[in-house]
Amino acid sequence: MSFLLTFLIHLILATQSSSPLFVLPKHLSSETMDEESVEEIFDKTLGKSELAQGWLVLLRGVSEAKVEKAMEGMGKGRREGEVVRRGLGIAREVLGWVV
């Protein structure tokens, strides 16, 4: 699960920054993030039900503590953590009807 969680974190951060280092712009926060770009990524998976179900299983199994530990391990700060948590919430909303 750690590889998939790391991939998911990087995926969400990549939707918010053009930097290949996954560094967020200074003005960006969970309130100002581009939610549509996160929605677009997970909307694309809805056409492939097995992929969407897999993401949803992963998202349901990811606890706040696991996200926090993964973020610390990657050297990411509080602001990035807030953006990732909001992004995970958006992903859950988009994929929520898939079962």
C-alpha positions in Angstrom: 0.0 0.0 0.0 2.9 2.4 0.6 3.8 2.6 -3.1 0.2 3.3 -4.1 -0.3 5.8 -1.3 3.0 7.6 -2.4 1.8 7.5 -6.0 -1.6 9.0 -5.0 0.1 11.8 -3.0 2.3 12.7 -5.8 -0.6 12.5 -8.3 -2.6 15.0 -6.2 0.4 17.3 -5.7 1.2 17.2 -9.4 -2.3 18.5 -10.3 -1.5 21.6 -8.3 2.0 22.5 -9.5 3.9 22.4 -12.8 7.1 21.8 -10.9 8.6 18.3 -11.3 9.6 18.4 -7.7 6.0 18.5 -6.5 6.6 21.9 -4.8 3.4 23.9 -4.3 3.3 27.6 -5.2 3.5 29.7 -2.0 0.0 31.1 -2.5 -1.6 27.7 -2.7 -3.5 26.1 0.2 -6.4 23.6 0.7 -8.8 26.6 0.3 -7.2 27.9 -3.0 -6.3 24.6 -4.6 -7.5 23.7 -8.1 -10.2 21.2 -7.2 -11.2 20.7 -10.9 -7.9 19.3 -11.8 -8.2 16.6 -9.1 -11.7 15.9 -10.2 -10.6 15.5 -13.8 -8.0 12.9 -12.9 -10.5 10.7 -11.1 -13.3 11.3 -13.5 -11.2 9.7 -16.2 -11.0 6.5 -14.2 -14.8 6.2 -14.0 -14.8 4.7 -17.6 -12.8 1.8 -16.3 -14.8 0.4 -13.5 -12.1 -2.0 -12.2 -9.6 0.9 -11.9 -12.2 3.1 -10.2 -13.1 0.4 -7.8 -9.4 -0.2 -7.0 -8.8 3.5 -6.3 -11.9 3.6 -4.1 -10.7 0.6 -2.1 -7.4 2.3 -1.6 -9.0 5.6 -0.6 -11.3 3.9 1.9 -8.3 2.1 3.5 -6.1 5.2 3.9 -6.3 6.6 7.3 -5.3 10.1 8.4 -2.3 8.6 10.3 -1.0 6.8 7.2 -1.2 9.9 5.1 0.6 11.9 7.8 3.3 9.3 8.1 3.8 9.1 4.3 3.9 12.9 4.0 6.6 13.1 6.8 8.6 10.4 5.1 8.6 12.4 1.9 9.6 15.6 3.7 6.4 17.4 2.9 5.0 20.1 5.2 1.7 21.0 6.7 0.4 22.9 3.7 1.1 20.1 1.3 -0.6 17.7 3.8 -3.7 19.9 3.8 -3.8 20.0 0.0 -3.4 16.2 -0.2 -6.1 15.5 2.4 -8.5 17.8 0.5 -7.5 16.1 -2.7 -8.2 12.7 -1.2 -11.6 14.0 -0.1 -12.3 15.1 -3.7 -11.3 11.8 -5.0 -13.6 10.0 -2.6 -16.5 12.2 -3.7 -15.9 11.6 -7.4 -15.5 7.8 -7.0 -18.0 7.4 -4.2 -20.8 6.0 -6.3 -18.6 3.3 -7.8 -19.1 -0.1 -6.1 
